[in-house]
Amino acid sequence: MYTIVIPICSLLWWNSATLSERKYESPPGRME
């Protein structure tokens, strides 16, 4: 179980981290 849960959790955390970084670094064109 852990061998499946750990990768999924790390992927979710990495995804949320990269998404939040993109929001701050390059905001969507709609805001311009």
Biopython code that builds the backbone (N, CA, C, O; Angstrom):
import numpy as np
from Bio.PDB.StructureBuilder import StructureBuilder

atoms = [
    (1, "MET", "N", (0.835, -1.211, 0.000)),
    (1, "MET", "CA", (0.000, 0.000, 0.000)),
    (1, "MET", "C", (0.867, 1.258, 0.000)),
    (1, "MET", "O", (0.635, 2.185, -0.776)),
    (2, "TYR", "N", (1.863, 1.275, 0.877)),
    (2, "TYR", "CA", (2.695, 2.487, 0.996)),
    (2, "TYR", "C", (3.444, 2.787, -0.299)),
    (2, "TYR", "O", (3.652, 3.947, -0.656)),
    (3, "THR", "N", (3.842, 1.732, -0.990)),
    (3, "THR", "CA", (4.592, 1.953, -2.238)),
    (3, "THR", "C", (3.716, 2.653, -3.270)),
    (3, "THR", "O", (4.233, 3.259, -4.209)),
    (4, "ILE", "N", (2.405, 2.578, -3.109)),
    (4, "ILE", "CA", (1.487, 3.248, -4.047)),
    (4, "ILE", "C", (1.079, 4.614, -3.505)),
    (4, "ILE", "O", (0.968, 5.578, -4.263)),
    (5, "VAL", "N", (0.859, 4.694, -2.208)),
    (5, "VAL", "CA", (0.361, 5.940, -1.609)),
    (5, "VAL", "C", (1.429, 7.023, -1.631)),
    (5, "VAL", "O", (1.133, 8.170, -1.967)),
    (6, "ILE", "N", (2.646, 6.687, -1.284)),
    (6, "ILE", "CA", (3.711, 7.691, -1.190)),
    (6, "ILE", "C", (3.953, 8.403, -2.530)),
    (6, "ILE", "O", (3.970, 9.634, -2.560)),
    (7, "PRO", "N", (4.139, 7.677, -3.630)),
    (7, "PRO", "CA", (4.347, 8.357, -4.925)),
    (7, "PRO", "C", (3.189, 9.269, -5.293)),
    (7, "PRO", "O", (3.403, 10.369, -5.800)),
    (8, "ILE", "N", (1.961, 8.820, -5.041)),
    (8, "ILE", "CA", (0.787, 9.638, -5.375)),
    (8, "ILE", "C", (0.805, 10.926, -4.559)),
    (8, "ILE", "O", (0.574, 12.006, -5.102)),
    (9, "CYS", "N", (1.076, 10.821, -3.262)),
    (9, "CYS", "CA", (1.099, 12.015, -2.407)),
    (9, "CYS", "C", (2.197, 12.972, -2.866)),
    (9, "CYS", "O", (1.978, 14.181, -2.934)),
    (10, "SER", "N", (3.370, 12.437, -3.179)),
    (10, "SER", "CA", (4.473, 13.302, -3.614)),
    (10, "SER", "C", (4.137, 13.960, -4.948)),
    (10, "SER", "O", (4.473, 15.123, -5.171)),
    (11, "LEU", "N", (3.476, 13.220, -5.832)),
    (11, "LEU", "CA", (3.095, 13.804, -7.122)),
    (11, "LEU", "C", (2.086, 14.922, -6.926)),
    (11, "LEU", "O", (2.182, 15.972, -7.561)),
    (12, "LEU", "N", (1.113, 14.693, -6.039)),
    (12, "LEU", "CA", (0.101, 15.723, -5.785)),
    (12, "LEU", "C", (0.761, 16.960, -5.192)),
    (12, "LEU", "O", (0.442, 18.084, -5.580)),
    (13, "TRP", "N", (1.695, 16.753, -4.239)),
    (13, "TRP", "CA", (2.359, 17.893, -3.603)),
    (13, "TRP", "C", (3.206, 18.649, -4.622)),
    (13, "TRP", "O", (3.227, 19.880, -4.631)),
    (14, "TRP", "N", (3.910, 17.899, -5.486)),
    (14, "TRP", "CA", (4.754, 18.550, -6.500)),
    (14, "TRP", "C", (3.897, 19.321, -7.493)),
    (14, "TRP", "O", (4.246, 20.424, -7.912)),
    (15, "ASN", "N", (2.753, 18.714, -7.867)),
    (15, "ASN", "CA", (1.854, 19.384, -8.810)),
    (15, "ASN", "C", (1.344, 20.692, -8.213)),
    (15, "ASN", "O", (1.391, 21.730, -8.873)),
    (16, "SER", "N", (0.860, 20.656, -6.979)),
    (16, "SER", "CA", (0.329, 21.867, -6.353)),
    (16, "SER", "C", (1.433, 22.920, -6.205)),
    (16, "SER", "O", (1.180, 24.115, -6.359)),
    (17, "ALA", "N", (2.651, 22.473, -5.906)),
    (17, "ALA", "CA", (3.759, 23.412, -5.744)),
    (17, "ALA", "C", (4.078, 24.097, -7.069)),
    (17, "ALA", "O", (4.259, 25.314, -7.109)),
    (18, "THR", "N", (4.147, 23.324, -8.154)),
    (18, "THR", "CA", (4.473, 23.912, -9.454)),
    (18, "THR", "C", (3.335, 24.810, -9.925)),
    (18, "THR", "O", (3.575, 25.846, -10.544)),
    (19, "LEU", "N", (2.101, 24.416, -9.634)),
    (19, "LEU", "CA", (0.958, 25.229, -10.054)),
    (19, "LEU", "C", (0.983, 26.573, -9.340)),
    (19, "LEU", "O", (0.771, 27.611, -9.967)),
    (20, "SER", "N", (1.240, 26.564, -8.031)),
    (20, "SER", "CA", (1.265, 27.815, -7.279)),
    (20, "SER", "C", (2.426, 28.692, -7.760)),
    (20, "SER", "O", (2.298, 29.915, -7.819)),
    (21, "GLU", "N", (3.541, 28.075, -8.098)),
    (21, "GLU", "CA", (4.679, 28.850, -8.594)),
    (21, "GLU", "C", (4.330, 29.514, -9.922)),
    (21, "GLU", "O", (4.662, 30.679, -10.145)),
    (22, "ARG", "N", (3.665, 28.777, -10.797)),
    (22, "ARG", "CA", (3.299, 29.338, -12.104)),
    (22, "ARG", "C", (2.356, 30.516, -11.925)),
    (22, "ARG", "O", (2.461, 31.512, -12.641)),
    (23, "LYS", "N", (1.434, 30.409, -10.974)),
    (23, "LYS", "CA", (0.473, 31.493, -10.762)),
    (23, "LYS", "C", (1.195, 32.784, -10.378)),
    (23, "LYS", "O", (0.827, 33.865, -10.838)),
    (24, "TYR", "N", (2.232, 32.669, -9.527)),
    (24, "TYR", "CA", (2.935, 33.872, -9.073)),
    (24, "TYR", "C", (3.922, 34.365, -10.125)),
    (24, "TYR", "O", (4.064, 35.570, -10.330)),
    (25, "GLU", "N", (4.605, 33.436, -10.793)),
    (25, "GLU", "CA", (5.627, 33.846, -11.755)),
    (25, "GLU", "C", (5.001, 34.421, -13.029)),
    (25, "GLU", "O", (5.389, 35.493, -13.492)),
    (26, "SER", "N", (4.030, 33.695, -13.588)),
    (26, "SER", "CA", (3.422, 34.172, -14.845)),
    (26, "SER", "C", (1.899, 34.114, -14.730)),
    (26, "SER", "O", (1.293, 33.082, -15.017)),
    (27, "PRO", "N", (1.285, 35.211, -14.313)),
    (27, "PRO", "CA", (-0.173, 35.268, -14.186)),
    (27, "PRO", "C", (-0.837, 35.119, -15.552)),
    (27, "PRO", "O", (-0.224, 35.432, -16.573)),
    (28, "PRO", "N", (-2.084, 34.645, -15.584)),
    (28, "PRO", "CA", (-2.801, 34.460, -16.853)),
    (28, "PRO", "C", (-2.988, 35.770, -17.608)),
    (28, "PRO", "O", (-3.001, 36.842, -17.002)),
    (29, "GLY", "N", (-3.131, 35.687, -18.920)),
    (29, "GLY", "CA", (-3.265, 36.885, -19.751)),
    (29, "GLY", "C", (-4.536, 37.659, -19.431)),
    (29, "GLY", "O", (-4.623, 38.850, -19.729)),
    (30, "ARG", "N", (-5.519, 37.003, -18.830)),
    (30, "ARG", "CA", (-6.782, 37.686, -18.537)),
    (30, "ARG", "C", (-6.575, 38.859, -17.576)),
    (30, "ARG", "O", (-7.298, 39.853, -17.632)),
    (31, "MET", "N", (-5.583, 38.730, -16.697)),
    (31, "MET", "CA", (-5.382, 39.780, -15.691)),
    (31, "MET", "C", (-4.760, 41.024, -16.313)),
    (31, "MET", "O", (-4.885, 42.118, -15.764)),
    (32, "GLU", "N", (-4.092, 40.868, -17.454)),
    (32, "GLU", "CA", (-3.410, 42.016, -18.059)),
    (32, "GLU", "C", (-4.406, 43.026, -18.614)),
    (32, "GLU", "O", (-4.004, 44.054, -19.158)),
]
sb = StructureBuilder()
sb.init_structure("model")
sb.init_model(0)
sb.init_chain("A")
sb.init_seg("    ")
for serial, (resi, resn, name, xyz) in enumerate(atoms, 1):
    if name == "N":
        sb.init_residue(resn, " ", resi, " ")
    sb.init_atom(name, np.array(xyz, "f"), 0.0, 1.0, " ", f" {name:<3s}", serial, name[0])
structure = sb.get_structure()
